[in-house]
Every structure is written in structure tokens, then in C-alpha cells.
């Protein structure tokens, strides 16, 4: 296979068109189309299909693009490693997936110890739905997945849960909304606008049970898969929102909000999921030790 042909195909797929790829590579679109045609001949299958004036990747094209991404990313890493060889050699690559429901501050705090190893570390961090990340983990395209729940029973992958810790839950409000809340916590939540995680997020069920137990009926004005987006709406005074108590001060600083109360009855758990029963990757070991001894040590 001619890798120059693959390189042209990769740029067309990245930029979404032959013309854009030609502008980037300073090559005529006709030349690029011809080179991709030769690649398709080599592989024995079309990589693109025409859709009106546009072109789309075929299923084979999507597969080829995934491999091309890995090939040229590795090529860039090779170049960087050789250039920096005198400064310490090839860095450890740590590929970590973060489930979209995990608060970004928690994810950052958990991953950070991996950057403090004596060896040079290069982190590749991806955020996605947990089930999609687990598929990537099973295919060995990720070294670790950080999640707010263990492996779901519906996902059939050979992987192991490593519990990192847990946190109580705090409630936050900002600006005029904070001043408008009446009474003590948690009674002040009754009728208050509320931003909550969607039903797919692990903490939602215990949150609903807690509302019911305390006979609270907040007005749910928004539901979010992404905890950072939920907090961003909270910062704009759209509603009361929740977050892990272990990062309460960071949430207050970052989102200009104030914790109005907290409860031990709603607990968020955090897991590292790997294909290893006993973790050996130095970055994963560093994360597990730091989470137990630092971030979640008081919980």
C-alpha cells in the first residue's frame, strides 16, 4: 500500500472534501482524487460514495480512516520522540477515556498524578458515552476509562472495575437565584428551579429518591448528560445544581456559586475501568494511589 495515497485520503476525510484537502496540501483536487482512486484499487473497495455534490465515507472508508488516524498520530509521535530523544527519549503514552457524566474537575484531579511520574508522559484524553468508551477499551485503544458508575450489565466487555472513591453531594446556587431562595436547606429547594442530571447518569436515581423522601418538589428546568454544561447553566442563574462535595470549593470558584447545603444520602462513586484485574500501567497506579490518599481520603 502506498502511504502517500493514504495520507491524501486522510486529509480529505479530515477536512470533508477534496477541494479543502487540495488547498491544505497545495495539490490540485484532480491529483488527490486520482491518488485516492489508486488507494481504492489497492484495497479493492470504494472508500467514498457520492451524495449529490458531496462525498461521504463508506463503511470501509470509515474503517480505513480510523486506522489512518492511528498511523499518522503515531508518525507524529515518532517525529516528536526522535527530536526530543536527547531530552529523555520516548514518553509513555497514556490513553484515557472520561465518561461524559464525570465532572471535569474530578477527571482532571484524578488524571493529574499521572503527569507527575519520573518518566515523561503524553496523555491522550477522550470524552464520550461510557458504553462507547468501554468498546474502545476492549479494543485496546484506551488504557483506562474513568466513570461515575461500574461497567453496566448491558455492556459485554472483559474489563474490571477499580473503585477510586466516593463523595457526598452539595447543592449550589448563584447570583440572584441564591438570594431568592427562602428558608433553610433543604426546604429552600421546594419550588425552586432545578438543574439535574439525565436519567442515564448514576446520581439521578438517588437524587430523585432524596427529593421524594424529604417531600421536596423543585421545578426541574433542565436535564443534562454533561455535568459541566449543567454547571454552566447554573452559573447563569438558571437553576440550583449539584456537584461532588470533594470539589465544593473549586465549583464555587469556577462557577461563581455558593454551596447552600449538602447531604450524605446522595453519594457519587468514581471508578477506574481497565482490562487488567491488577493494574500495572504506571499512570493507572499513580491515579489509584492518589485518589485513595488525597482526593477521596476524607470520604
C-alpha positions as MATLAB code, in Angstrom:
seq = 'XXXXXXXXXXXXXXXXXXXXXXXXXXXXXXXXXXXXXXXXXXXXXXXXXXXXXXXXXXXXXXXXXXXXXXXXXXXXXXXXXXXXXXXXXXXXXXXXXXXXXXXXXXXXXXXXXXXXXXXXXXXXXXXXXXXXXXXXXXXXXXXXXXXXXXXXXXXXXXXXXXXXXXXXXXXXXXXXXXXXXXXXXXXXXXXXXXXXXXXXXXXXXXXXXXXXXXXXXXXXXXXXXXXXXXXXXXXXXXXXXXXXXXXXXXXXXXXXXXXXXXXXXXXXXXXXXXXXXXXXXXXXXXXXXXXXXXXXXXX';
ca = [
       0.000    0.000    0.000;
       1.267    3.456   -0.891;
       1.155    5.570    2.263;
       1.182    8.802    0.266;
      -2.195    7.751   -1.156;
      -3.406    7.012    2.378;
      -2.154   10.424    3.522;
      -4.221   12.197    0.860;
      -7.275   10.116    1.776;
      -6.764   11.018    5.453;
      -6.732   14.765    4.721;
      -9.859   14.549    2.560;
     -11.668   12.665    5.333;
     -10.449   15.127    7.999;
     -11.450   18.252    6.085;
     -14.587   16.861    4.483;
     -13.745   17.451    0.845;
     -11.190   17.131   -1.953;
     -11.018   20.886   -2.597;
     -10.257   21.732    1.039;
      -7.634   18.984    1.183;
      -6.052   20.324   -2.016;
      -5.820   23.806   -0.510;
      -4.211   22.408    2.625;
      -1.714   20.227    0.728;
      -1.166   22.658   -2.187;
      -2.141   19.940   -4.656;
      -4.847   20.031   -7.330;
      -8.122   18.248   -6.449;
      -7.732   16.182   -9.631;
      -4.383   14.816   -8.405;
      -5.806   13.977   -4.977;
      -8.817   12.192   -6.495;
      -6.525   10.166   -8.711;
      -4.292    9.144   -5.794;
      -7.293    8.094   -3.708;
      -8.563    6.086   -6.656;
      -5.263    4.182   -6.681;
      -5.658    3.535   -2.936;
      -9.157    2.153   -3.531;
      -7.730   -0.109   -6.245;
      -5.083   -1.370   -3.820;
      -7.660   -2.065   -1.104;
     -10.210   -3.479   -3.516;
     -13.149   -1.416   -2.251;
     -14.540    2.142   -2.590;
     -13.738    4.466    0.327;
     -16.089    7.277   -0.715;
     -19.617    7.456   -2.108;
     -21.152   10.482   -3.827;
     -24.162   12.115   -2.179;
     -25.304   14.837   -4.556;
     -22.440   17.312   -4.750;
     -20.824   15.953   -1.621;
     -18.887   12.784   -0.865;
     -19.275   10.580    2.200;
     -17.142    7.836    3.648;
     -18.355    4.320    3.008;
     -18.254    1.804    5.854;
     -14.878    0.646    4.520;
     -13.795    4.298    4.344;
     -14.717    4.838    7.989;
     -12.685    1.792    8.940;
      -9.717    2.998    6.873;
      -9.959    6.483    8.378;
      -9.747    5.063   11.906;
      -6.553    3.207   11.018;
      -5.161    6.264    9.209;
      -5.762    8.371   12.319;
      -3.712    5.920   14.378;
      -0.970    5.616   11.755;
      -0.362    9.328   11.306;
      -0.747   10.091   15.018;
       1.962    7.507   15.653;
       4.052    9.111   12.904;
       3.780   12.494   14.630;
       4.722   10.891   17.927;
       7.742    9.214   16.284;
       8.936   12.545   14.906;
       8.482   14.282   18.236;
      10.223   11.475   20.144;
      13.232   11.464   17.834;
      13.549   15.239   18.006;
      13.359   15.120   21.811;
      15.433   11.954   22.254;
      18.274   13.783   23.994;
      15.761   15.240   26.443;
      14.628   11.870   27.737;
      13.541    9.518   24.989;
      10.083    8.375   24.034;
       7.365    9.405   26.504;
       4.880    6.941   27.962;
       1.592    7.311   26.090;
      -1.411    7.175   28.385;
      -4.751    6.912   26.587;
      -7.607    7.621   28.968;
     -11.328    7.908   28.326;
     -13.582   10.019   30.545;
     -17.316    9.314   30.661;
     -19.231   12.494   29.859;
     -21.139   12.395   33.157;
     -17.938   12.673   35.236;
     -17.328   16.266   36.429;
     -14.386   17.750   34.532;
     -12.703   18.968   37.712;
     -12.853   15.455   39.196;
     -11.458   13.977   35.974;
      -8.606   16.492   35.937;
      -7.778   15.883   39.590;
      -7.795   12.123   39.019;
      -5.609   12.177   35.901;
      -3.132   14.809   37.117;
      -0.969   12.393   39.221;
      -0.114   10.528   36.011;
       1.693   13.650   34.797;
       3.980   13.726   37.828;
       5.759   10.428   37.197;
       9.561   10.493   36.872;
       9.151    9.369   33.256;
       7.861   11.679   30.534;
       4.135   11.078   29.929;
       1.976   12.049   26.974;
      -1.765   11.984   27.735;
      -4.408   11.342   25.086;
      -7.770   12.096   26.704;
     -11.140   11.321   25.114;
     -14.619   12.084   26.412;
     -17.612   10.013   25.301;
     -20.528    7.899   26.450;
     -19.444    5.166   28.870;
     -20.564    2.248   26.677;
     -18.665    3.656   23.668;
     -15.527    4.158   25.759;
     -15.723    0.575   27.001;
     -15.772   -0.672   23.414;
     -12.596    1.347   22.765;
     -11.068   -0.086   25.948;
     -11.864   -3.636   24.894;
     -10.178   -2.975   21.535;
      -7.071   -1.755   23.435;
      -7.394    1.738   22.001;
      -7.631    3.070   25.564;
      -5.586    2.190   28.654;
      -8.202    3.328   31.162;
     -11.761    4.622   31.452;
     -12.803    6.928   34.296;
     -16.512    6.640   35.053;
     -19.133    7.557   37.594;
     -20.517    4.013   37.609;
     -19.198    0.458   37.255;
     -19.458   -1.449   33.978;
     -23.177   -1.648   33.062;
     -24.627   -5.187   32.885;
     -25.787   -4.435   29.327;
     -22.202   -3.956   28.092;
     -20.388   -7.205   27.354;
     -16.681   -6.426   27.657;
     -13.901   -8.179   29.525;
     -12.789   -5.427   31.893;
     -12.531   -4.767   35.611;
     -13.857   -2.068   37.944;
     -11.375   -0.405   40.304;
     -13.218    1.781   42.792;
     -11.395    5.083   43.306;
     -13.619    6.655   45.942;
     -16.891    8.399   46.637;
     -18.224   11.819   47.523;
     -21.260   13.300   49.221;
     -23.348   15.738   47.181;
     -23.549   19.520   47.531;
     -26.219   21.858   46.164;
     -25.217   25.182   44.603;
     -26.892   28.408   43.513;
     -25.535   31.623   42.038;
     -26.350   35.348   41.978;
     -29.950   36.479   42.245;
     -31.221   32.918   42.406;
     -29.166   32.343   45.552;
     -30.680   35.433   47.170;
     -34.214   34.440   46.168;
     -34.164   31.061   47.964;
     -36.351   31.119   51.074;
     -35.861   29.148   54.264;
     -33.226   26.684   55.368;
     -31.773   23.830   53.370;
     -33.283   21.562   52.105;
     -36.719   23.220   52.441;
     -35.462   26.110   50.279;
     -35.430   23.752   47.286;
     -39.207   23.334   47.322;
     -40.491   25.034   44.160;
     -37.011   26.323   43.249;
     -35.777   25.999   39.645;
     -33.536   22.923   39.488;
     -30.930   21.647   37.033;
     -30.471   17.875   37.255;
     -28.563   15.074   35.500;
     -30.479   12.958   32.995;
     -31.864    9.568   33.991;
     -28.844    7.887   32.363;
     -26.473    9.424   34.928;
     -25.916    7.263   38.023;
     -26.582   10.027   40.564;
     -30.053   10.850   39.174;
     -31.928    7.957   40.831;
     -30.638    8.651   44.363;
     -31.334   12.356   43.806;
     -34.973   11.641   42.889;
     -35.352    9.330   45.912;
     -33.904   12.025   48.171;
     -36.403   14.595   46.872;
     -39.251   12.152   47.491;
     -38.036   11.202   50.971;
     -37.809   14.861   52.000;
     -41.146   15.724   50.327;
     -39.461   18.268   48.063;
     -40.879   19.322   44.707;
     -38.351   21.535   42.905;
     -39.209   22.805   39.430;
     -36.889   20.899   37.069;
     -35.981   23.367   34.311;
     -33.141   21.410   32.707;
     -31.664   17.906   32.433;
     -28.071   17.324   31.335;
     -25.783   14.438   30.366;
     -22.759   16.726   30.694;
     -22.146   17.924   34.257;
     -20.013   20.860   33.062;
     -22.869   22.140   30.886;
     -25.261   21.807   33.816;
     -22.933   23.915   35.982;
     -22.528   26.480   33.187;
     -26.312   26.974   33.164;
     -26.184   27.185   36.960;
     -23.569   29.919   36.716;
     -26.051   31.881   34.594;
     -28.573   31.609   37.470;
     -30.865   29.258   35.545;
     -31.325   26.890   38.488;
     -29.904   25.162   41.541;
     -27.420   22.431   40.587;
     -25.499   19.645   42.289;
     -21.841   18.611   42.438;
     -19.492   16.378   44.434;
     -18.672   17.764   47.872;
     -14.984   16.845   47.455;
     -14.637   19.646   44.880;
     -17.086   22.060   46.519;
     -14.577   24.926   46.769;
     -13.471   24.509   43.141;
     -17.090   24.603   41.942;
     -17.751   27.765   43.951;
     -14.687   29.473   42.486;
     -15.138   28.324   38.897;
     -18.880   28.918   38.596;
     -19.359   31.883   40.928;
     -21.838   29.893   43.006;
     -22.342   29.207   46.698;
     -22.988   25.852   48.340;
     -26.389   26.101   50.023;
     -26.266   22.654   51.609;
     -25.035   19.102   51.310;
     -26.219   15.593   52.049;
     -24.571   12.266   52.844;
     -27.592   10.410   51.452;
     -26.655   11.086   47.813;
     -23.265    9.574   47.086;
     -21.360    9.728   43.807;
     -18.884    6.920   43.196;
     -15.961    7.029   40.797;
     -14.298    4.090   39.083;
     -11.230    3.361   37.021;
     -12.067    0.633   34.489;
      -9.255   -1.317   32.862;
      -8.668   -4.603   31.072;
      -6.273   -5.567   33.889;
      -7.550   -7.273   37.018;
      -4.484   -5.951   38.858;
      -3.348   -2.634   37.441;
       0.265   -2.397   36.299;
       0.345    0.616   33.964;
       2.361    3.236   35.913;
      -0.144    6.008   35.129;
      -3.094    3.924   36.362;
      -1.203    3.002   39.529;
      -0.471    6.691   40.181;
      -4.146    7.598   39.695;
      -5.386    4.850   42.021;
      -2.928    5.719   44.800;
      -3.554    9.476   44.616;
      -7.341    9.074   44.622;
      -7.240    6.989   47.807;
      -4.582    9.021   49.610;
      -5.535   12.535   48.508;
      -8.759   13.364   46.642;
     -11.088   10.952   48.452;
      -9.044   10.411   51.603;
     -11.549   12.222   53.854;
     -14.522   10.333   52.363;
];
